[in-house]
Amino acid sequence: MGITYKDAGVDIDEGNETVRRIKPLAKATFRPEVLSDIGSFSAFFSLNAKKYTEPVLVSSTDGVGTKLKLAFESGIHNTVGIDLVAMVVNDIIVSGAEPLFFLDYFACGKLDANVAEQVVKGISEGCKEANCALIGGETAELPGFYQENEYDLAGFGVGVVEKDRIIDGSRITIGDVIIGVESSGLHSNGYSLVRKVFFDKHKYKLDSYFDDLGKTLLEELLTPTKIYVKPVLNILKHFEIKGIAHITGGGFLENIPRVLPSQTKAVLNLSNYKLPPIFNLLKNLGDISETEMFRTFNCGVGLTLIIAKENVDDINALLNSMKLKSFIIGEIKKRENDSAIEIV
């Protein structure tokens, strides 16, 4: 017999087995608007235009980054899919849009249906949490491009919002208050620095236990990113949110200014909350400056909401009723120089 595709490193049978396993996981996320099945050449989603006056589609794409290396090393693959969804839908919700559907891209050196199934289980769980449908994706086996035990992930999402309800920061005014909504930990940013501090500099292992954390390093570092879709949509039923920042790569210093009008600045006073233990550990073990911490990590705040002062107590109470801690972390003031953010 001649050389086959499998001889070259691509196993079509394993690919078919992967599709067979992930099909029910995807279908479990379907919304009524989904018209196609997994396995079609493309996916169909019927937007119910009658629900909207001027519907605007909102899209986002993202990945998980080097957090994936912890999944490779530990053999735990069912949480990074949640991270993938969270990074995309949290970017969509900041504009006030409801995520509708999601697609994933899974690329590996050698396809293992067991690993792919675990990853998609996480993606399915994240989609159900965000109430968006996993309607399709791509599984690519690329021998010689990735190491056999490694893979990469990318996610793509689309949401919808009424044109006159887009949250773009334009209604932010001096005197508005900035609320911080707790993160579940590091989320999916800064992991190159995390690995350098814990593993390269201090030679800790994944199973190293920290009393400050009350868990192993692996348990802490693989904690999935919190998904904020349902809480934000719930708040928007009752109150106006003038601006939202998803605190990802760039931390407070880079992300909050993205939503501010040019004549305003954010003045942060972080005395209202304590830096969670994982961030204190990183800061102390790595001798990381405060500025570097606040432009690399979320530092315990995964989302910031900019709201009118009179709504602060009600919105905090609503978030707390959804089992989310929140706290005032700053206010909006007049910008007097080029700086759009200040920590006092």
Helices and strands as residue ranges (DSSP letters): H 12-27, G 49-51, E 55-63, G 65-67, H 68-74, H 80-93, E 98-108, H 113-130, E 133-141, E 151-162, G 163-165, E 177-182, H 191-195, I 196-201, E 209-210, E 215-216, H 217-221, H 229-236, E 243-246, H 251-255, G 256-259, E 264-268, G 270-272, H 277-286, H 290-296, E 301-307, G 309-311, H 312-321, E 326-334, E 341-343
